[in-house]
Amino acid sequence: MSTYTVDTATSRATPLPAAMKRVSVPSVMSRKGGEPLVMLTAYTARTAQLLDPHCDMLLIGDSLAQVIYGLPSTLPVTLDMMIAHGAAVVRGSMHALVIVDMPFGSYEESPSVAFRNAARVLAETGAAAVKLEGGEAMAETIAFLVQRGIPVMGHIGLTPQAINILGGYGARGKSKLEQAKLIGDAKAVATAGAFAMVVEGVLEALAVEITRAVPCPTIGIGASAECDGQVLVTEDMLGLFERVPRFVQKFHNLADEISVTAARYAEAVKARTFPGVDNVYRG
């Protein structure tokens, strides 16, 4: 269980994480075939504080496009947005390995451009690794980054940044040709030096085959419980949205609780029972 001290210098009694050793890239790699790795997304310091004790990894996903900013896809996300949220999550966590998504357009042009942007991400956020989408086509870039000291998590299968090419968010690997390509992608990403890879939206049997075919841990999302770990968008898992992908399990219904609580607040304001005696300043 995490230990916190309290920062009384702020207007809110903000929990400050006590110093402890973070999960490392080698320790994640060592979990291949062992106890499943737990990963969730986080975009704010407070969310990171709450999730950190329970997670091996926290991902600042470019899913913040839809979750935080109400954008229609991940494509408009900028490097500055990812850095701002990444730094907040690092400040709010003490245990989990923090990974930042490289946004669309920040790494595809060339390995050198990818290195420059990834180096900026790590320097300005304090995160330990970056994640980038793509299979065999991105192997050269992954190797370039890893050889220069930047840990990379890969991402194959359903890759949201390529949605215009994929044509939709359906499951991948339905044809023999696509199955062979995805296995090739996984092997190429692993050979390039990725310390782990997200396997998203692929048929279960294929996810199992990929997990057995690569030496690095696979992190499933819409894949298989046989992957070496799992990730979900935290807000989906908490039940903050009515509509979620099929592969999401809502472990709570926080949206209803927030709505009920806001209604109670509104009623108190209208009835003039808030603020009460304990909530106002008297001489």
N, C-alpha and C positions, 0 to 999 in steps of 0.2 A: 504494500500500500504506500502511496506517495506521502511525503512529509512536506508541509508548507509552513513558511513563516508569513507574517502579515506586514505589508508595506503601509504604514500608517501615514506616510507623507502624501498620499493621494487622497482625492475626495472620496474615493471608495476604498474600503479595506481590501486591497488587491492581494490575493495569494501569490507569494513569490516562491517558486520551486527551490527547494534545498538542493545543494550541489550533489550530483550523483553521476555515475558513468552512463553515458547513452549507449543504446544499442548501436553496434558498429556494422559496417558493410561485411567484414569477415564473419561476424556472428550470424548475420542473416544468411550468408552463403552456407554456413555450417548446418543450418536447419533443413537442408535438402533431405527429404524423405523422413524427417523427424516430426517433432511437435509442430502442428500447423502455425504458420505466421499470421498475425492479425494486423490488418491495415484498414484504416478509415481515412476519409478526406477531412481536412480542416482548413478553414480560411481565416479564422480570427484567433486572437490570443486566448480569450476566455474559453472558446470551444476546445482549443488545444489543451488547456489546463484540465478540462473535464475528461477528455478522451485519453490523455497521455498515460495514466496508470494502467490502462487496459490494452494498449496497442504496442506492437513491436515497431510499427512504422506509421507515420502520418504523412499523407500525400496532399500537397496543395495542388489539387487538380484543376485543369482548365475548365472543368465543370462549373467553376464559379461563375462562368458566363451566364448560365441559366439560373443557378441557385442564388447568387448574390445580385447579379446585375439585370436579370430578366431578359437577357439576349436570346435570340432564337437558336443559336448554335455556338460552338466554341471558337469559331473562326475569327470573330472580332477581338478576341483577348490579346492584350499587348504584354510585352515583356515587363513594362513598368507595373502593370496590374499584378502580375505573378510575383514580382519582387516585393511589392508592398505587402501582400498577403503572406508571402513566405516568411518575411522578417517577423511579422506578427506571430505566426505559429511557432517559430523558433523561440521567440521571447516567452511564449506561454507554455512551453514544454521543457522537460528535463530528461526524459527517459527514452522516448521513441526516436528512431532514425527519421529525420525529416527529409522528404524528397519533393522537389518542385518540378511540375510539368513545364517543359519547354513549349511555348505557344506556337501556333501555326505561323510559319514564315520566319522563325528565329533560328532554324537549324538546317533547313532543307537545301539552301543555296550551295553550301560547300562545307567541308569539315572545318576549315579555318573560321568561317563565320559562326558555325555552331560552337566552336571552342571559345571564341570571343564572348558570345552571349552567355554560354554556360558558366564561364569563369566569372562573369559579372553577377550572375545569379548567386553563385556560391559566396562570392566576396561580400555582396550587399545584403544577403539574408542570413548567413551563417548556417544554411542547410548543408547536408552532407552529400547529396546526390541530386541528379536531375533525371527526369524520365522523358523519353521521346518515342514517338510512334513510328512504326515502319519495320519491315522485315529485312530481307536480303538487300534491298536498295539502300538501307541505312547502315549496313554493316560496316562499311568503310568509315563512316562518321563516328559510329560507336567506338571502333578501334582507335581512331584518332584521339578522341576524348580520353578514353581509358589510359592510353599510353602517355598522356600528359597529365595524369593525376586526377581526372574527374570521373567519379563513379557514375555509371549509367544503368538505369533500369529500363529495359526494353518494353515494348507494348505491341502485341500482334493480334490478329483476328479482326474483330470489329474495331476499327480505328476512327473515332469520330471526326478527326481533322480531315480525313479523306472521304467524308460523307458524300461529296459531290461526285466522286468517282464510283463509290460503292453503290450509290443510288438509293440508300435507305439504311435502316438500323436492324435489318433482319439478321438471323443467325448465319454465321459463316461456316463453310466446310461441307456444304450439302452435296457437292459433286466430287468425284474422284480427283479431278484436276485441281480443284481448289484445296482439297485435303492435302494433296502432295505439295502444293505451293506453301501452305501454312506450316507443314512440317519442315520444309526447306527454310522458310523464314525463321522459325524457332531455332533451328540448328545454326543458321548464319548469325543470328543475334547473340547466341550463347558463345559461339566460336570467336566472335569479335570482342568478347570480354564483358558483356552485361552481367552484373552480379545477380540479377533476378529479372523476371519478365512478367508483365501482366498479360494474361490470356483472356480476351474478352469476347463474349458472344459467339462462341464456337460450340459445335455439337459435342455432347458430353464424351462420347467415345473418342473423339479426336483430341479433346483436352487431356484425357488420360494418356493417350499415345504420345502427345507432345511432352507431357510431364515426365514420362519414362525415357524420352529420347534425348533430353537435355540435362547437363550436369548442374545447372543453376536452378534455384527455386522458381516455380511458377506460381503466380498469384491470380487466382481465378475470379472472374466476375461474369456471371452468366456462362459458366463453364462446367466445373465438376468439383464435388467435395474431395476428390482424389488429388486435386492440385495441392501444392505445398503450402498454400495460404489462401486467404480470401480478402477481398476489398469491396466495400460498398461506399456510395455517396452517403455521408452521415445523415443528411437531411431526409433522404429517401428511407433509410433504416429507421429513423425516428418517427416517420409518418407525418412529415410536415407537408407533403404534397399528396393530393388526391390521386393523381395519375402517375404511376411509376412503371418502369420496365417489368416484364414478366419475372425476371430473375431476382427481383428485389423481394425480400421479406421485411414487412413492417414489424419491427420488434416493439413498437409503441405507437400510440396515436396522439402525438404531441400537438398536432394542429387543433384538435378539438379542445385540448386543455388550455391552449393559448386563447382560443376564441371565448371559452367560458370565463377565463380569468379577466380578459379585456371587458367582457360584458359586466362582470361584477364591479370593475373599476368605473365603468361608465355610469352604472346605477348609483354608485356612491357619490360620484361627482354631481349628478343631477339631483340627488337627494340632499346634497350639502352635508353629508356625513363624512366626507373626506374633503379637505384635511381635517383631522380631529385634533384633540388637545395635544397628543404626542407628536403631531406633525407640524406644529407652528412654533414660531419664536415669540416669547413673551418676556418683557423686561425684567 
